[in-house]
Amino acid sequence: MTEIPEHLLKRAQAAREKAASADAASGADAAASQPAADPRIPAHLLERSKAARAKGEGESGGGAVAVADRLTSVVAAAPAAGGIPVGAGPGGHTQRLLTVVKSGSIQEVKAVPVDKVHTWPHLLSIEFVAALAVTVFTLVFSIFVNAPLLAAANFNLTPNPSKAPWYFLGLQELLTMFHPMVAGVTLPGVGLIALILAPFLDRNPSNKPEDRKFIISLMTVHMMFWAVLVMIGSFFRGPGFNFVFPWRDGIFFEL
């Protein structure tokens, strides 16, 4: 016969003692609070009332003892020939299932931190404030800086030097160095393709500059290359689009 676990025996004994003390206390209270018998009440009614009161107190106070006795009898019960007791688990274990299986949540909670925010209102609100700031700056700048229009263009008189707008001066500078096919198509095309392929060449998701050295270096080289060409075409090109020094020959550039 399988030995009953010690913790179950202690629990059953404690339940019996608690129930016995509760019965004794309730019996004493009932006896103290019970009024004297009224001679006008028949004896059989008094006996019926006493039996009903005792039955109710037994169901409320002796419930723990009944549960403990039932648990002990189920765990300890075994076939007459010996072997695995009745109610035992796999392998003859008599531990309760709740003491073996850890309790856990039924729902699986997935809280993965992300570095993305909604376009509205997070991004668009910032862009709207930036647009307002640029508009105010342009308005104030136009009040204090005079930028008059030039005279009407005369197709019979070409200005010397004839320069493109500042954002095209880099391309005009390339045309003075290379063949138009190379300067106007090949080099700008290679630069644009490199910028298009940049996200596929550098797949690092980090936003920290120290982790994005490749893409930052590529963009820096592109911006510096184009900025140098624009500055040369703006300040170092004079009549005939020849190379001049602005501190000696003057600046041949107008906004």
Beta strands, then each sheet from edge to edge (+ up, - down):
end
